[in-house]
Amino acid sequence: MGRVKSTFRKSTARGPGWAATTWNPSPWRNRMALGPSGCRWTRIHLAVPPEVSECRSRPRSGGTAWASRTPAASQLRRMAEKLWVLFTRSMRTVRSGWRRSSTRRSLRNRSGRMVLRRPPSPALVLPAGLPAGLSLPALSKHVGPALPGRSLLAGRRPIPCSRRSLSMNPVVPSRIRFAAVALCVAAPLFLAALAPTPLQGQGVEGEVRITAEPAELRLRVGETANLRFTARGPDGNPVDVPLRVVGPRNAVRVGEGEVEALQVGTHQVVATSIPAPGTDAPPASAVVTVEVDWPELASLEVGPAGAEVLHAGSTIRFEARVRHGDGSLRPDPEVTWGTPTPEVVRVDRFGHVTAVGEGEAEVQGEVDGVTHVWRHRVESFPAVELEIVGGEEEVRTGDVQRLLVVARDAAGRELSNLPVTWSLSYLEPSDIRAPAAPGQVRDGRVVADVPGTFTVVASAGPLQARHAFQAVPRGVVQELEVLGQGRQDYVRTTDFWVFEGVDGRDYVLTGAKMSDGQAFVFDVTDPSNMVKTDSIQVDARSINDVKVSPDGRYATLTREGASDRRNGLVILDLKDPAHPVVATEFTERLTGGVHNAFPTDTHVFALSGGEKYVILDVEDIYAPRIVSEVQHGDCRIHDVWVHDGIAYSAQWGCGVIAYDVGNGGWGGSLENPVYINSYIVPDGATHAVFPYHQESSGRFYLFIGDELMNRQGLAWAGVPGNYQIPYDPETGEGGTILSTRGYIQIIDFTDPSTPEMVARYEVPEYGTHNIWVEDDVLYQAYYEGGLRVVDVSGELMGNLYTQGREMAVYRSADPLGYVPNSPMVWSAMPYKGMIFFTDTNSGVWAVRLNPGPRPVM
């Protein structure tokens, strides 16, 4: 059994002084995060702040000591070292004395090592071969219950050093009790010796205040201005105190000493000081108000929104195209509409123009004092007959019908460009009362959300045509069966990939948060008995994204929080898929946090610092090389997915952006990516994108996901608190249920030059995360909304959630989870007739839909 590394982290939430101090077990800090290059960390590994940066010689016990910059701590440090020597020696005795203890009956030998079987009564049992000096929290991952509550040993609650907390079953050797006592005595002293020195300037006595230069700003969209915050001491002189400067993400972009205006309105940029650890002084803050207005208007043009021709008796919608001096278009301009010819046309405040007579007509629009006039001669309405062509008499809810209106004149000739207004009426069945939005109709496309009888009406001038149809339930619900779980209750599981290894067995590779850079491998050949085969540790705080190349040759791990801030991309060699090894850590042009990556058989698209993606040639995974990179303006990036030689990137407020990286249709290649088009979605929180070609309809859809980690302003705003840590009964903190919002926006990208949002999948009160679409089924990770399996067959329109398209839902509430009974589904993926998904609070899951008829269009 390999060495397990753990730490103790100080928690003083109950007040100052050792009597009120508790100690939280937590995963070990990577050695690069603890000290300078050349320091050797062995045996007991303690979490030490970066400020403690000097190494001392290794004690004979095999432990490691650090030299604090706090001279007053030297005596405590020496005492702590002696106690740790005592503790490690006692653990050697524990290991040798263990073989003589009566609990040996609970073990059996397998492959030359001792394996735990839970004894009939609570006892502390240890596998043979553990290294000397292993900390008690590290033992907790491998032993049965010995201290009060197994969850205590799992590192989810503080271990108070009290007599009661150290009471053990009599079968436990007394040496183990002594070791636990030594641990509790030594840990506080050791951490006291390692107390961090305040950062320069954080020891300032008296009140710190923050000043801003300038005190307020007035900008136009797209402009950038200098903004400087300074921390000052009581004497008014600058002091070196760290500041955190933030602003509303979609409204302003805060950089190093500057701010850029993104959205019209009144916004606030807030600077907050970061107090020294252990101080009770509240942080100082300063607020700068930023007034943002539009750039100066350069031109205004008003006219019909479409190609329809205005005839007497018809109505068409007008729009205004407002262009600024920098060439940009103003979205949703506020237009004042009017007409000097009311005897011919009338116009409402929304720009709907109705011709009430024949003759010369004028329609004028005004924006910011600039006016433009549209002139047109209104003729008599030419059609005498109107007919709806197409449509079915019976459809399922969610099925889209395309209706065509044919208009003819007195000679029987078909006419074009006549304005048509569509409407929909509904007669509900007896078991439905007061349905909301029973269906939608738009430009001849109609969809029913609920069962019932519908009538579509097309109006053109004085003419009308009708089409009636019956909508029946879609009937796609299937039973979901849970096959197995690979529980992870001491880390926060993140992304995963399920794949068939070169040895023919099935594996899942997962990342994790709160794991100090560990990824995990599970053998899931038998999903009912998932076996963790190995773990891989890298220098990182979090491993967010995990993917495997299509040929199963290598895997990519994206990491954030490396100790040297050179995060880069980690590439794993999967020759032995049960035990991957690091092939390379590539950091060139990837020093910022790498949040996502997309591997092909020969190349990897890796995000860098939220700014761009870098394309790597990985034919030799031990020697990757940069091919090119894509940075689209100032847009922040979160995800990239490649399909048929086109890279689709999710770029927050910039929406989804498409580049030709080998398709060739726009002249692009891997070495020379070429911009195709972009599409901005409403919430400005474009987090994930999944491209999908639907064979049944021939359409190409982009499934775009929001990520909004709050419900601010909504009736259900969520529960305040920290959802990222388990509940701590000592402090009352943590264990909060996640509260998110957002939905999947579906874009018809069949013609990349004219993308159109056609549908959405929105589940109220939950928020989306990662996306997978395959064989006309959407496998959606919906955070606290669980795993959701959705029928996306046929043409899509409207809200899929209200159309009965959901096939199955599973909310993975695990009472033994990292945060118990708190679903937080991160990713989902179909595989060999099963569905695998990861839940941040409970690990890896495998489920299956029971056999049933698949939806057929």
C-alpha positions in Angstrom: 0.0 0.0 0.0 1.5 3.3 -1.1 2.3 6.2 1.2 -0.5 8.4 2.1 0.3 12.1 2.8 -1.9 14.3 5.0 -1.7 17.5 6.9 -3.3 19.3 9.8 -4.8 22.7 9.2 -5.5 25.1 12.0 -9.1 26.3 12.6 -9.6 29.0 15.2 -13.3 29.7 14.6 -14.1 29.2 18.3 -11.9 32.0 19.5 -8.2 32.7 20.3 -6.1 30.4 22.4 -5.1 26.8 22.3 -8.0 25.7 24.4 -10.4 26.6 21.7 -8.3 25.3 18.8 -9.4 22.3 16.7 -7.5 20.6 13.9 -9.0 19.7 10.6 -7.5 16.8 8.6 -7.1 17.8 5.0 -5.1 16.5 2.0 -1.4 17.2 1.9 0.1 20.2 0.3 2.4 19.4 -2.6 6.1 19.9 -1.8 6.4 22.7 -4.4 3.8 24.6 -2.5 5.7 24.3 0.8 9.2 25.6 0.1 12.0 26.3 -2.3 13.4 24.0 -4.8 15.7 21.4 -3.2 13.7 20.9 0.0 13.0 17.2 0.6 9.7 16.5 2.3 9.4 13.1 3.9 7.2 11.1 6.2 4.9 13.6 7.9 3.8 16.4 5.6 2.4 19.5 7.1 0.6 22.4 5.3 2.8 25.4 5.6 2.0 28.9 4.2 4.2 30.1 1.4 5.7 32.6 3.8 7.5 29.8 5.6 10.1 29.3 2.9 13.3 28.0 4.6 14.2 24.3 5.0 16.0 22.9 8.0 17.9 19.7 8.2 15.9 16.6 8.5 15.5 15.2 12.0 16.6 11.6 12.6 13.0 10.5 13.0 12.6 11.1 9.3 10.2 14.0 9.8 10.7 17.5 8.3 11.0 20.8 10.1 10.8 24.3 8.7 12.4 27.5 9.9 9.8 30.1 10.6 10.6 33.7 10.2 9.0 34.3 13.6 11.9 34.1 16.2 9.5 33.9 19.1 8.4 30.5 17.9 11.8 28.8 18.1 11.2 27.2 21.5 7.8 25.9 20.5 9.3 24.6 17.3 12.0 22.6 19.1 9.5 21.2 21.5 7.2 20.2 18.6 10.1 18.4 16.8 10.8 16.4 19.9 7.2 15.4 20.2 7.0 14.4 16.5 10.1 12.2 17.1 8.2 10.6 20.0 5.1 10.2 17.8 6.9 8.6 14.9 8.7 6.2 17.2 5.4 5.2 18.8 4.0 4.6 15.4 6.8 2.2 14.6 5.9 0.4 17.8 2.3 0.4 16.8 3.1 -1.2 13.5 5.2 -4.0 15.0 2.8 -4.5 18.0 -0.1 -4.7 15.7 0.8 -8.2 14.6 0.2 -9.4 18.1 -3.1 -7.6 18.6 -6.4 -9.6 18.7 -7.8 -7.6 15.8 -5.6 -9.6 13.4 -8.5 -11.9 13.0 -10.2 -9.2 11.0 -7.6 -9.4 8.3 -6.9 -11.8 5.4 -4.0 -11.9 3.1 -4.3 -11.0 -0.6 -1.3 -10.6 -2.9 1.1 -10.4 0.0 -0.6 -7.6 1.9 -3.1 -7.3 4.7 -6.6 -6.3 3.7 -9.2 -4.9 6.1 -12.4 -6.7 7.0 -14.6 -4.8 9.3 -14.4 -6.5 12.8 -17.6 -7.2 14.7 -17.0 -4.4 17.2 -15.4 -1.0 16.5 -11.6 -1.3 16.5 -8.7 0.4 14.9 -7.1 -1.9 12.3 -4.0 -1.2 10.3 -2.7 -2.8 7.1 0.8 -4.1 7.3 3.6 -2.2 5.6 2.6 1.3 6.5 5.6 3.7 6.7 6.7 5.0 10.0 5.5 8.5 10.8 2.2 8.2 9.1 -0.2 10.7 10.5 -3.5 9.8 12.1 -5.7 11.5 9.4 -3.7 9.6 6.8 -4.5 6.3 8.6 -8.2 7.4 8.7 -8.5 6.6 5.0 -7.5 3.0 5.5 -9.0 2.0 8.9 -12.3 1.2 10.4 -14.0 3.3 13.1 -11.9 4.0 16.1 -12.7 7.6 17.0 -16.3 8.7 17.4 -17.8 8.4 14.0 -16.3 7.2 10.7 -17.0 10.6 9.2 -14.6 12.1 11.7 -11.8 9.9 10.3 -12.8 10.7 6.7 -11.5 14.2 7.3 -14.9 15.8 7.2 -15.1 17.1 10.8 -12.5 18.5 13.3 -10.9 16.0 15.7 -11.0 17.7 19.1 -8.1 16.6 21.4 -10.2 15.5 24.4 -10.2 12.5 26.5 -13.5 11.4 25.2 -12.4 11.7 21.6 -9.4 9.4 22.3 -11.4 6.7 24.0 -11.0 3.5 22.0 -12.2 -0.1 22.0 -10.2 -2.1 24.5 -9.0 -4.3 21.7 -6.9 -1.5 20.4 -3.3 -1.7 21.6 -2.3 0.9 24.2 0.5 2.1 21.9 -2.1 3.3 19.4 -3.8 5.3 22.1 -0.4 6.8 23.0 0.3 7.6 19.4 -3.1 9.5 19.1 -2.3 11.4 22.3 1.1 12.3 20.9 -0.5 13.5 17.7 -2.9 15.8 19.5 -0.2 17.3 21.6 2.3 17.7 18.9 0.0 19.1 16.2 -0.9 22.4 17.9 2.7 23.0 18.9 4.0 22.3 15.4 1.5 24.6 13.8 2.2 27.3 16.3 5.9 27.0 15.4 4.9 27.3 11.8 2.6 30.3 12.2 2.9 32.5 9.1 4.7 35.7 9.3 2.4 38.6 8.2 3.0 39.8 4.7 4.9 43.0 4.4 2.6 45.8 5.5 0.0 43.5 7.0 1.4 44.2 10.4 0.4 47.9 10.2 -1.0 49.1 13.4 -4.1 51.2 13.4 -6.9 51.6 10.8 -6.1 51.0 7.2 -8.1 53.0 4.6 -8.2 52.7 0.8 -8.2 55.7 -1.5 -9.1 55.7 -5.2 -7.8 57.8 -8.1 -10.0 59.0 -9.6 -12.9 58.8 -7.2 -15.5 58.2 -10.0 -15.5 57.5 -13.7 -17.6 58.3 -16.7 -16.9 56.1 -19.7 -18.5 55.0 -23.0 -18.8 51.3 -23.9 -15.4 50.1 -25.2 -13.4 52.8 -23.4 -10.6 52.1 -20.9 -9.5 54.4 -18.1 -6.8 54.2 -15.4 -8.0 53.4 -11.9 -5.6 53.1 -9.0 -6.4 52.0 -5.5 -4.0 52.7 -2.6 -4.0 51.4 0.9 -3.0 54.0 3.5 -2.1 53.8 7.1 -3.3 56.1 9.9 -0.7 58.7 8.9 -2.0 58.8 5.4 1.1 57.3 3.9 0.8 54.3 1.5 1.2 50.8 3.1 1.9 47.5 1.4 -1.4 45.7 2.0 -2.8 43.2 -0.6 -6.0 44.5 -2.3 -8.7 42.6 -4.1 -10.4 44.6 -6.8 -13.6 43.4 -8.4 -16.5 44.6 -10.6 -19.6 43.1 -12.2 -18.2 40.7 -14.8 -20.5 41.6 -17.6 -20.5 45.3 -17.0 -16.8 46.2 -16.5 -13.5 44.5 -17.0 -11.0 45.2 -14.2 -7.4 44.9 -15.1 -4.0 45.9 -13.5 -4.6 49.5 -12.8 -7.3 50.0 -15.3 -11.0 49.4 -16.0 -12.8 48.8 -19.3 -16.5 49.6 -19.8 -18.6 46.8 -21.3 -22.2 47.6 -20.5 -24.3 50.7 -20.2 -25.4 51.6 -16.7 -24.2 52.6 -13.3 -21.7 50.1 -11.9 -19.4 49.8 -8.9 -15.7 48.7 -8.7 -14.9 47.6 -5.2 -11.4 47.3 -3.6 -11.1 45.4 -0.4 -8.0 44.9 1.7 -6.9 41.4 2.7 -6.2 41.4 6.5 -3.3 39.5 7.9 -4.1 35.9 9.1 -5.3 35.8 12.6 -6.2 39.4 12.9 -9.7 40.5 14.0 -9.6 43.8 12.2 -12.3 44.1 9.5 -11.1 44.6 5.9 -11.1 48.1 4.6 -12.9 48.9 1.3 -13.4 51.6 -1.2 -16.0 51.9 -3.9 -15.7 53.7 -7.3 -18.9 54.4 -9.3 -18.5 53.9 -13.0 -21.1 55.5 -15.2 -21.1 53.9 -18.6 -22.9 55.3 -21.7 -23.1 54.4 -25.3 -20.5 55.7 -27.8 -21.6 58.7 -29.9 -24.1 57.7 -32.6 -22.8 58.0 -36.1 -25.7 56.8 -38.2 -29.4 55.7 -37.9 -31.4 53.7 -40.4 -35.0 52.5 -40.0 -37.0 50.1 -42.2 -38.9 46.8 -42.3 -37.3 44.0 -40.3 -37.9 41.5 -43.1 -38.4 41.3 -46.8 -42.2 41.9 -46.7 -43.8 44.7 -48.7 -46.3 46.9 -46.9 -49.8 46.9 -48.6 -53.0 48.5 -47.5 -54.6 46.5 -44.7 -51.3 44.7 -43.6 -48.9 45.2 -40.7 -45.1 44.7 -40.6 -42.5 45.2 -38.0 -39.9 47.9 -38.3 -36.4 48.0 -36.8 -33.7 50.5 -36.3 -30.0 49.9 -37.1 -27.9 52.2 -35.0 -24.2 52.4 -35.7 -21.6 54.1 -33.5 -18.5 56.1 -34.5 -16.3 53.0 -33.9 -18.4 51.0 -36.3 -20.2 48.9 -33.7 -23.9 48.3 -33.7 -26.1 49.2 -30.7 -28.1 46.2 -29.5 -31.8 46.8 -28.8 -31.8 50.6 -29.3 -34.5 52.7 -27.7 -36.4 54.2 -30.6 -39.1 56.8 -30.6 -41.4 56.0 -33.5 -43.8 58.3 -35.4 -45.3 59.2 -38.7 -46.3 62.5 -40.4 -48.8 60.6 -42.7 -51.4 59.1 -40.2 -54.0 58.9 -43.0 -51.9 56.2 -44.7 -49.9 54.4 -41.9 -50.1 54.1 -38.2 -47.1 53.1 -36.0 -47.1 52.0 -32.4 -44.3 52.5 -29.8 -42.9 49.0 -30.6 -42.4 49.8 -34.3 -45.4 47.9 -35.7 -46.5 49.7 -38.9 -50.1 49.2 -40.2 -51.2 50.6 -43.5 -54.7 52.0 -43.2 -54.9 53.4 -46.7 -53.2 53.9 -50.0 -50.7 56.6 -50.9 -47.3 58.0 -49.9 -46.3 57.0 -46.4 -43.5 58.1 -44.1 -42.2 56.3 -40.9 -39.6 58.0 -38.8 -37.5 56.8 -36.0 -35.4 58.9 -33.5 -32.5 57.8 -31.3 -30.4 60.2 -29.2 -31.7 63.2 -31.1 -30.9 61.7 -34.5 -33.8 61.0 -36.9 -34.2 58.9 -40.0 -37.3 58.7 -42.3 -38.5 55.7 -44.3 -40.6 56.5 -47.4 -42.8 54.1 -49.3 -45.9 54.2 -51.6 -48.6 51.9 -50.2 -50.6 50.0 -52.8 -53.8 48.0 -52.5 -53.6 44.5 -51.2 -53.1 42.2 -54.3 -54.2 38.8 -52.9 -57.7 37.3 -53.0 -56.9 33.8 -51.7 -54.8 32.4 -48.8 -54.0 28.8 -48.1 -51.9 26.9 -45.5 -50.0 24.0 -47.1 -48.5 21.1 -45.0 -48.9 20.0 -41.4 -50.2 16.8 -39.8 -53.5 16.0 -38.1 -51.8 14.4 -35.1 -48.3 15.0 -33.6 -46.5 14.5 -30.3 -45.7 17.3 -28.0 -42.4 18.8 -29.0 -42.7 17.8 -32.7 -42.2 20.8 -34.9 -44.4 21.3 -38.0 -43.4 23.6 -40.8 -46.4 25.3 -42.5 -46.3 27.2 -45.7 -48.7 30.0 -46.7 -49.6 30.3 -50.3 -51.3 33.6 -51.5 -52.8 34.0 -55.0 -54.2 37.0 -56.9 -57.4 37.1 -59.0 -55.6 35.4 -61.9 -54.5 32.5 -59.7 -50.9 33.5 -59.7 -48.8 32.9 -56.5 -47.6 36.1 -54.8 -44.5 36.6 -52.7 -43.3 38.9 -50.0 -46.7 39.4 -48.5 -46.7 40.1 -44.8 -48.2 37.2 -42.8 -49.2 37.3 -39.1 -49.4 33.9 -37.3 -51.4 33.1 -34.2 -52.3 30.0 -32.3 -55.4 29.0 -30.4 -55.7 26.1 -28.0 -58.5 23.9 -26.6 -57.3 21.9 -23.6 -58.4 18.4 -22.7 -60.6 17.9 -19.7 -57.7 16.9 -17.4 -55.7 20.1 -18.0 -56.7 23.4 -16.5 -55.3 26.8 -17.3 -52.0 25.7 -19.1 -49.4 28.3 -19.5 -47.9 28.8 -23.0 -49.4 25.6 -24.5 -47.4 26.1 -27.7 -45.5 28.4 -30.0 -45.8 29.5 -33.6 -43.2 31.5 -35.5 -42.8 32.1 -39.2 -44.8 29.1 -40.1 -43.2 26.8 -37.6 -45.4 25.5 -34.8 -44.8 23.3 -31.8 -47.2 22.1 -29.0 -45.9 21.9 -25.5 -48.9 20.2 -24.0 -51.5 17.8 -25.3 -54.7 19.2 -26.7 -56.3 20.6 -29.9 -54.6 23.5 -31.6 -55.5 25.8 -34.4 -53.0 27.8 -36.3 -54.2 31.0 -38.0 -52.3 32.8 -40.8 -53.5 36.4 -41.5 -52.5 38.5 -44.5 -54.4 41.7 -45.1 -58.1 40.9 -45.1 -57.5 37.2 -45.7 -57.1 34.3 -43.2 -56.2 30.6 -43.4 -56.4 27.9 -40.7 -54.8 24.6 -39.8 -56.0 22.4 -36.9 -54.2 19.5 -35.3 -54.2 17.2 -32.2 -51.1 17.0 -29.9 -50.7 13.8 -27.9 -48.2 13.1 -25.1 -44.7 12.4 -26.3 -44.3 9.3 -24.1 -40.6 9.0 -23.9 -40.1 8.5 -20.1 -38.0 5.5 -19.2 -37.0 3.9 -15.9 -33.5 4.6 -14.7 -31.6 1.9 -12.9 -28.6 2.6 -10.7 -25.8 0.1 -11.5 -23.0 1.3 -9.2 -21.1 4.1 -7.5 -17.4 4.8 -7.0 -17.8 6.9 -3.9 -15.4 9.8 -3.3 -16.3 11.4 0.1 -13.1 13.1 1.0 -12.5 15.1 -2.2 -14.7 17.1 -4.6 -14.9 15.1 -7.8 -14.9 17.1 -11.0 -14.7 16.1 -14.6 -14.2 12.6 -15.9 -13.8 10.4 -19.0 -14.9 6.8 -19.4 -13.0 4.8 -22.0 -11.8 1.4 -23.1 -8.1 0.9 -22.3 -5.6 -0.8 -24.6 -6.0 -3.8 -22.3 -9.7 -4.2 -23.3 -11.0 -3.2 -19.9 -13.2 -0.1 -19.1 -11.9 2.8 -17.0 -12.9 6.1 -15.6 -10.4 8.9 -15.1 -11.5 11.7 -12.8 -10.2 15.0 -11.6 -10.9 16.6 -8.2 -11.0 19.8 -6.2 -9.8 20.0 -2.5 -7.4 17.1 -3.4 -4.2 19.0 -3.9 -3.8 18.0 -7.4 -4.9 14.3 -7.4 -6.7 12.6 -10.2 -8.1 9.1 -9.8 -8.5 6.0 -12.0 -11.4 3.5 -11.6 -11.8 0.1 -13.3 -15.5 0.1 -14.2 -15.5 -3.0 -16.3 -18.1 -4.2 -13.7 -20.0 -1.0 -12.9 -21.6 -2.6 -9.9 -18.1 -3.0 -8.4 -16.0 0.0 -9.4 -12.4 -0.4 -8.2 -10.0 2.5 -7.7 -6.8 1.3 -9.2 -4.5 4.3 -8.8 -4.2 8.0 -8.3 -2.0 10.6 -10.0 -0.8 13.6 -8.1 0.5 16.7 -9.8 1.5 20.2 -8.5 -1.9 21.8 -8.5 -4.8 22.9 -6.3 -7.5 21.6 -8.6 -7.8 19.3 -11.6 -10.9 20.6 -13.4 -11.0 18.9 -16.8 -10.1 15.4 -17.7 -10.3 13.9 -21.2 -8.9 10.9 -23.1 -7.9 10.9 -26.8 -10.2 9.0 -29.1 -7.6 6.3 -29.6 -7.1 5.9 -25.9 -3.4 6.6 -26.2 -3.2 9.5 -23.8 -5.2 11.7 -21.4 -5.1 15.3 -20.5 -5.4 16.9 -17.1 -6.0 20.6 -16.8 -4.8 22.1 -13.6 -5.1 25.4 -11.6 -3.2 26.6 -8.6 0.3 25.3 -9.2 2.7 26.4 -6.6 5.0 28.1 -9.1 2.0 29.5 -11.0 3.1 27.6 -14.1 0.0 25.5 -14.4 0.3 24.2 -18.0 -1.2 20.9 -19.3 -0.4 17.5 -17.9 -0.4 14.6 -20.4 -0.7 11.1 -19.2 0.6 8.0 -20.9 -2.2 5.3 -20.9 -0.1 2.3 -22.0 -1.1 0.9 -18.6 -4.6 2.4 -18.3 -5.0 1.2 -14.7 -1.8 3.0 -13.7 -1.2 6.0 -15.9 2.1 7.8 -15.7 2.9 11.5 -16.4 4.3 11.8 -19.9 4.9 15.5 -19.8 3.9 18.7 -18.1 3.7 21.3 -20.8 3.8 24.9 -19.7 5.0 26.9 -22.7 2.4 29.7 -23.3 0.2 27.9 -20.7 1.4 29.4 -17.4 -2.0 30.7 -16.5 -4.7 28.4 -15.1 -5.7 25.8 -17.7 -9.4 25.1 -17.2 -10.3 22.9 -20.2 -8.7 21.0 -23.0 -9.9 19.1 -26.1 -7.7 16.2 -27.3 -7.8 14.6 -30.7 -5.6 11.6 -31.8 -2.8 14.0 -32.8 -3.5 17.4 -31.3 -4.7 19.1 -28.1 -6.6 22.4 -27.8 -5.6 23.7 -24.4 -7.0 26.9 -22.7 -4.6 29.3 -21.2 -5.5 31.7 -18.4 -9.0 32.2 -19.6 -7.6 34.3 -22.5 -7.0 31.9 -25.5 -6.5 28.3 -26.6 -3.2 26.9 -27.7 -3.0 24.1 -30.3 -0.4 21.5 -29.5 1.0 18.7 -31.7 1.1 15.6 -29.5 2.0 12.8 -31.9 4.9 12.3 -29.5 3.2 12.8 -26.1 6.6 13.1 -24.4 7.6 16.0 -26.7 4.6 18.2 -27.5 5.1 21.3 -29.6 3.0 24.4 -30.2 1.3 24.6 -33.6 -0.7 27.9 -33.2 -3.0 29.7 -30.9 -6.3 31.6 -31.0 -7.1 34.7 -28.9 -10.3 36.4 -30.0 -10.1 40.0 -28.9 -10.5 40.6 -25.2 -13.0 37.8 -24.8 -12.6 35.5 -21.8 -12.8 31.8 -22.7 -14.0 28.8 -20.7 -14.4 25.8 -23.0 -13.5 24.6 -26.5 -14.9 21.7 -28.5 -13.8 20.6 -32.0 -16.1 19.1 -34.6 -15.3 18.4 -38.3 -12.3 20.8 -38.3 -14.1 23.7 -36.6 -13.3 24.8 -33.1 -16.3 26.1 -31.1 -15.3 28.0 -28.0 -17.5 29.1 -25.1 -16.4 32.7 -24.3 -18.6 34.1 -21.5 -20.0 37.5 -22.6 -18.8 37.0 -26.2 -21.0 33.9 -26.6 -19.8 31.1 -28.8 -17.0 31.7 -31.4 -16.2 29.4 -34.3 -12.8 29.1 -36.0 -11.8 27.0 -39.0 -8.9 24.8 -37.7 -8.8 22.3 -40.5 -12.2 22.1 -42.1 -10.9 24.2 -45.0 -14.3 25.7 -45.9 -13.0 29.1 -44.8 -9.4 28.6 -45.6 -8.3 27.6 -42.1 -5.9 25.0 -40.8 -4.3 23.9 -37.5 -1.4 26.1 -38.3 -3.6 29.1 -39.5 -7.0 29.2 -37.7 -9.5 31.4 -39.5 -12.5 33.1 -37.9 -15.9 32.0 -39.1 -18.6 33.6 -37.0 -19.8 34.2 -33.4 -23.2 34.2 -31.6 -23.9 36.0 -28.3 -26.5 34.5 -26.0 -28.7 36.5 -23.6 -27.2 35.8 -20.2 -23.6 36.6 -21.1 -22.5 33.5 -19.2 -21.5 31.1 -22.0 -19.7 28.3 -20.1 -19.8 25.2 -22.2 -20.6 24.3 -25.9 -21.3 21.0 -27.6 -21.6 20.8 -31.4 -24.0 18.2 -32.8 -25.0 17.1 -36.3 -28.5 15.7 -36.3 -28.8 13.0 -38.9 -32.6 12.8 -38.8 -33.1 16.4 -39.8 -29.7 17.3 -41.4 -29.4 20.2 -39.1 -26.4 21.3 -37.1 -27.0 22.4 -33.6 -24.8 24.1 -31.0 -25.9 23.3 -27.4 -24.6 26.2 -25.3 -24.7 26.1 -21.5 -24.8 28.9 -18.9 -23.0 28.8 -15.6 -24.5 31.1 -13.0 -23.4 30.2 -9.5 -26.1 32.3 -7.8 -29.8 33.0 -7.9 -29.6 36.7 -7.1 -32.8 38.6 -7.6 -35.0 35.5 -7.9 -37.8 34.4 -5.5 -35.7 31.4 -4.5 -32.3 33.0 -4.0 -30.8 29.9 -2.3 -29.2 29.4 1.1 -26.3 31.6 2.1 -23.1 29.7 3.1 -20.3 27.7 1.8 -21.3 24.7 -0.4 -17.6 23.7 -1.0 -16.9 22.3 2.4 -18.7 19.8 4.6 -20.6 20.9 7.6 -18.5 21.7 10.6 -20.4 21.3 13.9 -17.7 23.3 15.7 -18.2 26.4 13.6 -21.6 25.8 12.0 -20.1 26.5 8.6 -20.2 24.5 5.4 -22.6 21.9 4.2 -24.8 24.3 2.3 -26.8 23.1 -0.7 -25.6 24.6 -4.0 -27.9 27.2 -5.6 -27.4 27.9 -9.3 -29.4 29.0 -12.4 -29.0 28.9 -16.1 -30.1 26.8 -19.0 -29.1 25.2 -22.3 -29.5 27.4 -25.4 -29.8 25.6 -28.7 -28.5 27.4 -31.8 -29.2 26.3 -35.3 -25.7 26.6 -36.8 -26.5 24.8 -40.1 -25.6 27.9 -42.0 -22.7 29.5 -39.9 -23.3 32.8 -41.6 -26.8 33.1 -40.2 -27.0 31.3 -36.8 -30.4 31.4 -35.1 -31.4 30.5 -31.5 -34.3 28.1 -32.0 -34.8 26.3 -28.7 -33.7 25.9 -25.1 -33.8 23.4 -22.2 -34.5 25.2 -19.0 -35.3 23.5 -15.7 -36.4 26.1 -13.2 -34.4 26.6 -10.0 -31.3 24.7 -11.2 -28.2 25.6 -13.2 -26.4 23.7 -16.0 -22.9 22.5 -16.3 -21.3 20.2 -18.8 -23.1 18.8 -21.9 -23.1 15.6 -24.0 -25.3 14.9 -27.0 -25.3 11.5 -28.8 -27.8 9.6 -30.9 -30.5 12.4 -30.5 -30.2 12.2 -26.7 -29.0 15.0 -24.5 -27.1 13.9 -21.3 -27.2 17.0 -19.2 -25.3 17.6 -16.0 -27.6 20.0 -14.2 -25.7 20.6 -11.0 -28.1 20.3 -8.1 -30.8 19.3 -10.6 -29.0 16.1 -11.1 -28.5 14.0 -14.3 -31.1 14.7 -16.9 -31.6 12.6 -20.0 -33.6 14.4 -22.8 -35.0 13.4 -26.1 -33.6 15.9 -28.7 -34.8 14.1 -31.8 -36.3 16.0 -34.8 -36.3 19.7 -35.3 -36.1 21.6 -32.1 -38.1 24.7 -31.0 -39.3 26.2 -27.8 -38.4 24.9 -24.3 -37.7 21.2 -24.3 -38.5 21.0 -20.6 -42.1 21.8 -21.0 -42.6 19.5 -24.0 -42.4 16.1 -22.3 -39.0 15.4 -23.8 -37.3 14.4 -20.5 -36.6 10.7 -20.6 -35.2 10.3 -17.1 -33.9 12.3 -14.2 -31.6 11.1 -11.3 -30.6 13.4 -8.4 -27.6 11.7 -6.8 -28.2 12.4 -3.2 -25.7 10.4 -1.1 -26.0 10.4 2.7 -22.3 9.6 2.9 -21.1 12.2 0.4 -18.5 14.9 0.8 -21.5 17.2 1.5 -24.2 14.7 2.4 -27.4 14.6 0.4 -26.4 17.4 -1.8 -26.5 16.5 -5.6 -24.0 18.5 -7.7 -23.6 16.7 -11.1 -20.6 17.9 -13.0 -20.5 15.8 -16.2 -22.3 13.0 -17.9 -21.3 10.6 -20.7 -23.0 7.6 -22.4 -20.9 4.5 -22.7 -21.7 1.0 -23.9 -25.4 1.2 -23.2 -24.8 2.9 -19.8 -24.6 6.4 -18.6 -21.7 7.4 -16.4 -21.6 10.7 -14.5 -19.7 12.4 -11.8 -21.2 14.2 -8.8 -18.9 16.6 -7.0 -20.1 15.4 -3.6 -20.3 11.7 -4.2 -17.9 10.5 -6.9 -18.6 8.4 -10.0 -22.0 6.9 -10.8 -23.2 4.4 -13.5 -26.8 4.1 -14.4 -28.8 2.6 -17.2 -32.1 3.3 -18.9 -34.3 0.2 -19.0 -34.9 -1.0 -22.6 -37.8 0.6 -24.3 -38.8 2.1 -27.7 -36.6 5.0 -28.7 -38.3 8.1 -30.0 -38.7 8.0 -33.8 -39.5 11.0 -36.0 
